[in-house]
Amino acid sequence: MKKLNLLIILLVVGLVVWFYQARQPEVFSLTFFDVGQGDAALVQIPGGQNILIDGGPDRSVLSKLGQTLPWGNRQIDLVILSHPHSDHVTGLAAVLENYQVRQVLITGVSHTAPAYLQFLQYIRDKKIPALIGESGQIIKLAGGVEVQVLYPTSSYAAKVVADINTTSLVVKIKYGETGVLFTGDMPIEVENELLRRQLDLSAQILKIGHQGSLTSSGLDFLQAVNPTYAVISVGARNLYGHPSAEVLNRLQNRGIIYWRTDQAGDIKFVSDGKIWEALNHRP
């Protein structure tokens, strides 16, 4: 009887391991979550590594992760917080509480929002390695995936800044010949700074800054990035009038295919390292 029970246990464990491995992503995928008026996106790397960029305005990112990640995968290899406004940071404390996070990338800028302070407290309590973002840094992950920090140009650690949006981390995630550019709530003045520095901003997918606000996505910046696709993470019927009609016109005039999370829900792309494919969505 004991041998039979042991065999049953081994069989169940084997089936669980097989099921988990079978559901590991076979392609590089990117999902922009519909979390309302805020940002949250997940990058899944073949083999099981995960990058989460921002956490949205509430805990709904937890259910999004549960629906998207393979069963049993409770690890986030890198959490990136673009800046500590509540519509980007609030859900991240819950993520740190419920997932094994291996590293975080932050600006470290001084801010007193309760959700941000809670996020920092979890980092300290769980002893999660924290990297302060600065231009020129490259984080290398499996399969040749690189996270390239393009902004800020110098550390904002512990600094008090009047406009937190101007501190937004700008990162390009590269996989093979493809790239996606995340801009947080970066305003046009910072876009222009990046242009003056003549950085390689080109990317096939652009996360539109500040929920499509008129303060972001200038014409010169869009021309430099030259994306095929753009995503606007925005809440339905929000109080700010996002996205701006002028920003939408800029995208249309440049022939950029764009989606809005308030209209399309979660927006997913996959890549083989050469091209991006948009799944189940129309502009």
Secondary structure, DSSP 8 states (H G I E B T S, - for coil): -HHHHHHHHHHHHHHHHHHHHHTS-SSEEEEE---SSS--EEEEETTTEEEEE---SSTHHHHHHHHHS-TT--EESEEE-S---HHHHHHHHHHHHHSEE--EEE---B---HHHHHHHHHHHHTT--EEE--TT-EEE-GGG-EEEEEE-SS--TT-B-S-GGGG--EEEEEETTEEEEE-TT--HHHHHHHHHTT-----SEEE-GGGG-TTS--HHHHHHH--SEEEE---TT-TT--S-HHHHHHHHHTT-EEEEHHHH-SEEEEE-SS-EEEES---
